[in-house]
């Protein structure tokens, strides 16, 4: 019972962090940004502690600047220096002296494994970590991890803004990752990020017409396993996100948003299935995700919406999912 409670709590924390960071998920069509110069990605590996820290920066953040007005850096790449599992992520923002900077200056960060496809959308890279201004930790889930191999290349995408009245001439993102090396006697179960997007495998942003908008997308499962939980992401005026097993005509999750009086998004709930061993999904079953919006502005909102549920999937046969590879990762050509 105690073990189940611990797993429930940790899975909830991870899903909360993941759902808070969803705004960056494949959102194209934004205005062109100025290019930040002098930005570098550094990695420090502490093999004894089994942690390594990724540091990206510096970024120059002017007072009260949105992300379109803030110079952004091209994607950077890190190379995994070990065989094993990533088990936890601890992000923070600091200045040049290592002192804390308000987390809200980070619009988002996303890590993508360029050698692996999303198991639901093979046209996309596998999205393994994300964070926004909430800067929540992704704590370790005992017994589980994300499998990596020495030489794997991870694409790091960041976006910055500065909604504060303070000028930050040198801001850095640091992400400290805990890992476990593959070794005799070390046998973690591998979990895989699960992105259920109403736009399916295309760009996540879509237009809102005035009034009610209901948008759905379906996915056919290619593998059998267990879904450990789900969190969700909606934009302003988003009312709910529903996930159903269409094959079984069964509700998987009903995520009702919390909005303020003006319809701005405040929070999304999460559900976890760890206490029951996960929600079972079988190969060939169809999962449907539906986003409901009520656009109160009386005008169209181009690219005003997203509807994404995110969770972790534990396959029955890990070898099948682990074998998935991208043939020629396009991002690799942009490496610097």
C-alpha positions in Angstrom: 0.0 0.0 0.0 2.8 2.4 0.9 4.6 1.6 -2.4 1.4 2.3 -4.3 0.9 5.6 -2.6 4.5 6.7 -3.4 4.1 5.8 -7.0 0.8 7.6 -7.2 2.3 10.8 -5.7 5.5 10.7 -7.9 3.5 10.0 -11.1 1.2 12.8 -10.3 4.1 15.2 -9.9 5.7 14.1 -13.1 2.5 14.5 -15.1 1.8 17.9 -13.5 5.2 19.1 -14.7 4.7 17.6 -18.1 1.3 19.1 -18.6 2.5 22.5 -17.4 5.1 22.5 -20.2 2.9 21.6 -23.2 2.6 24.9 -24.8 5.8 24.4 -26.9 4.7 21.1 -28.4 5.3 21.5 -32.2 3.8 25.0 -32.3 4.7 26.5 -35.7 3.6 29.6 -37.5 4.9 32.1 -35.0 6.5 35.4 -35.9 10.2 35.3 -36.9 12.5 36.0 -33.9 15.7 37.9 -33.6 18.6 35.5 -33.3 20.5 35.4 -30.0 24.3 35.4 -30.4 27.0 33.9 -28.2 24.7 31.2 -26.8 26.5 27.9 -26.0 25.4 24.5 -24.6 27.7 23.0 -21.9 27.4 19.7 -20.2 29.0 18.6 -16.9 28.8 14.9 -16.1 29.3 13.8 -12.4 29.7 10.1 -13.0 30.0 9.3 -9.3 26.7 11.0 -8.4 25.1 9.8 -11.7 24.0 13.3 -12.6 24.8 15.5 -15.5 23.9 19.2 -16.0 23.0 20.9 -19.2 23.6 24.7 -19.3 22.4 26.9 -22.1 23.1 30.6 -22.4 23.7 33.4 -22.0 20.4 35.1 -23.0 19.8 38.9 -22.9 16.4 39.6 -21.5 15.1 43.2 -21.8 12.5 44.5 -19.4 8.8 43.7 -20.2 9.6 41.9 -23.5 7.5 39.1 -25.1 8.9 36.1 -26.8 8.6 37.7 -30.3 10.7 40.7 -29.2 13.3 38.6 -27.4 16.3 37.2 -29.3 16.1 33.4 -29.4 18.8 30.8 -30.0 18.8 28.1 -32.7 18.3 24.6 -31.4 21.3 23.1 -29.7 22.4 19.4 -29.3 23.7 17.4 -26.5 25.2 13.9 -26.7 24.4 11.3 -24.1 27.7 10.1 -22.5 26.5 6.8 -21.0 24.2 3.7 -21.5 21.3 3.7 -19.0 18.1 5.6 -18.0 17.3 9.2 -17.4 15.2 9.1 -14.2 14.7 12.8 -13.1 15.0 16.4 -14.4 15.6 19.5 -12.2 15.5 22.7 -14.2 16.3 26.2 -13.0 17.2 29.7 -14.4 20.3 31.5 -13.1 22.4 34.6 -13.9 26.1 34.7 -14.8 27.1 34.4 -11.1 24.8 31.3 -10.6 22.2 33.3 -8.7 18.5 32.5 -9.2 16.6 34.4 -11.9 12.7 34.3 -11.8 11.5 31.2 -13.5 8.8 33.1 -15.4 11.4 34.4 -17.9 11.6 30.9 -19.5 8.7 30.6 -21.9 9.6 26.9 -22.5 12.3 24.3 -23.0 11.9 21.0 -24.8 14.2 18.0 -25.2 13.8 15.8 -28.2 15.6 12.5 -29.0 16.4 13.0 -32.7 17.1 9.3 -33.3 13.8 8.0 -32.1 10.2 8.6 -33.4 7.2 9.3 -31.3 5.5 5.9 -31.1 2.1 7.4 -32.0 3.4 9.8 -34.6 6.5 8.4 -36.4 6.9 11.7 -38.3 7.9 13.4 -35.1 10.9 13.1 -32.9 10.4 11.6 -29.4 9.7 14.5 -27.0 11.3 13.4 -23.7 11.3 16.5 -21.4 9.7 19.9 -21.2 9.3 22.8 -18.8 7.8 26.2 -18.8 7.8 29.2 -16.4 6.3 27.0 -13.7 9.7 25.2 -13.7 8.4 22.1 -11.9 10.9 19.2 -11.2 10.3 15.9 -12.9 11.1 13.6 -9.9 12.3 10.0 -10.1 9.6 7.4 -10.4 11.1 4.4 -8.5 11.8 1.5 -10.8 11.1 3.4 -14.1 13.2 5.5 -16.5 13.7 6.7 -20.0 16.2 4.5 -21.8 19.2 6.2 -23.5 22.4 4.9 -25.1 25.8 6.4 -25.3 26.0 8.7 -28.4 22.2 9.5 -28.5 21.8 13.1 -29.6 19.1 15.2 -27.9 17.8 18.4 -29.5 17.3 21.2 -27.0 14.8 23.9 -28.0 14.4 27.0 -25.8 12.2 30.1 -25.9 12.5 33.1 -23.6 10.6 36.3 -22.7 10.7 38.7 -19.8 7.4 39.7 -18.2 9.2 41.3 -15.3 10.4 44.9 -14.7 14.0 43.8 -14.2 16.7 43.6 -16.9 18.6 40.3 -17.1 21.7 40.8 -19.3 22.9 37.2 -18.8 20.3 34.4 -18.1 21.1 30.7 -18.3 18.9 27.6 -18.2 20.4 24.7 -16.2 18.8 21.3 -16.2 20.3 18.8 -13.8 19.4 15.2 -14.8 19.7 12.2 -12.7 20.5 8.9 -14.4 21.2 5.2 -13.7 23.9 3.5 -15.7 23.1 0.2 -17.3 25.0 -2.5 -15.3 24.5 -6.0 -14.0 21.7 -6.0 -11.5 20.2 -2.7 -12.7 16.9 -3.3 -14.4 14.6 -0.3 -14.7 11.4 -0.5 -16.7 11.4 1.9 -19.6 8.5 4.3 -20.1 7.7 6.3 -23.2 6.2 9.8 -23.5 2.7 9.7 -24.9 1.3 12.7 -26.7 -2.4 12.6 -27.6 -3.0 15.7 -29.8 -6.4 16.7 -31.3 -4.4 17.7 -34.4 -3.0 14.2 -34.5 0.5 14.2 -36.0 0.5 17.7 -37.5 1.2 21.1 -36.0 -0.5 21.5 -32.6 -1.9 25.0 -33.0 -5.2 25.6 -34.7 -7.7 28.4 -35.2 -10.7 29.2 -33.1 -14.0 30.6 -34.5 -16.2 32.7 -32.2 -18.3 30.6 -29.8 -18.1 26.9 -29.3 -15.3 24.8 -30.9 -15.1 21.0 -30.5 -12.0 19.4 -32.1 -11.1 15.7 -32.0 -8.2 13.5 -33.1 -7.9 9.7 -33.1 -4.9 7.4 -32.6 -4.7 3.6 -33.3 -2.4 1.9 -30.8 0.5 0.0 -32.3 1.5 -1.6 -29.1 -0.1 -3.2 -26.0 0.7 -1.9 -22.5 -0.4 0.4 -19.7 -1.0 4.2 -19.6 0.3 5.4 -16.2 -1.6 8.7 -16.2 -2.6 11.8 -18.2 -2.3 15.5 -17.8 -3.5 18.1 -20.3 -2.9 21.4 -22.1 -5.4 23.9 -23.3 -5.1 27.6 -24.2 -7.4 30.4 -23.0 -11.1 29.7 -23.4 -10.4 26.0 -23.3 -13.1 24.2 -21.2 -12.2 20.6 -21.2 -10.1 17.8 -22.7 -11.7 14.3 -23.0 -9.8 11.1 -23.7 -11.8 8.0 -24.6 -11.1 4.4 -25.6 -13.4 4.4 -28.7 -12.9 0.7 -29.2 -14.3 -0.1 -25.7 -16.6 3.0 -25.6 -14.9 3.9 -22.3 -13.8 7.1 -20.7 -10.1 7.2 -20.0 -9.9 10.7 -18.6 -12.2 13.8 -18.4 -10.0 16.8 -17.7 -12.0 19.9 -16.9 -10.0 23.1 -17.0 -10.0 25.9 -14.4 -10.6 29.3 -16.0 -10.7 32.8 -14.5 -13.8 35.1 -15.0 -12.5 36.2 -18.4 -11.9 32.7 -19.7 -8.1 32.7 -19.3 -6.7 29.3 -18.4 -5.5 28.9 -14.9 -4.9 25.1 -14.4 -5.6 21.7 -15.7 -6.1 18.5 -13.6 -4.3 15.3 -13.9 -5.3 11.7 -13.5 -3.1 8.7 -12.6 -3.7 5.0 -13.0 -0.6 3.7 -11.2 -2.7 2.5 -8.2 -4.5 0.1 -10.5 -1.5 -1.0 -12.5 -2.1 1.5 -15.3 -4.9 1.9 -17.8 -4.7 -1.1 -20.1 -4.4 -0.3 -23.8 -4.3 -3.1 -26.5 -2.8 -3.0 -29.9 -5.4 -2.0 -32.5 -7.5 0.0 -30.0 -8.5 3.5 -31.0 -8.0 6.4 -28.5 -9.9 9.6 -29.2 -9.0 13.0 -27.7 -11.4 15.9 -27.8 -10.9 19.6 -26.9 -13.8 21.9 -26.2 -13.4 25.6 -26.4 -15.8 28.6 -25.9 -14.3 31.6 -27.6 -15.9 34.5 -25.9 -14.2 37.2 -27.9 -16.7 37.3 -30.8 -13.8 37.2 -33.3 -11.7 34.5 -34.8 -8.5 33.6 -33.0 -5.8 32.4 -35.5 -3.6 29.7 -34.0 -5.5 30.4 -30.7 -5.9 26.8 -29.5 -4.2 23.6 -28.7 -5.6 20.4 -27.2 -3.1 17.9 -25.9 -3.1 15.1 -23.3 0.3 13.8 -22.2 1.2 10.8 -20.2 3.6 7.9 -19.9 3.2 4.5 -21.6 4.7 1.2 -20.2 4.6 -1.4 -23.0 4.1 -5.1 -22.3 7.0 -5.9 -24.7 9.6 -3.2 -24.3 11.7 -4.6 -27.1 9.1 -3.7 -29.7 9.0 0.0 -28.7 12.7 0.2 -28.0 13.5 -0.9 -31.5 11.8 2.1 -33.1 14.3 4.4 -34.9 14.1 7.4 -37.2 15.8 6.6 -40.5 17.5 9.9 -41.2 16.8 12.5 -38.5 16.4 15.8 -40.3 17.5 17.7 -37.2 20.9 16.0 -37.3 21.8 18.1 -40.4 21.3 21.3 -38.3 23.8 20.2 -35.7 26.4 22.8 -34.8 
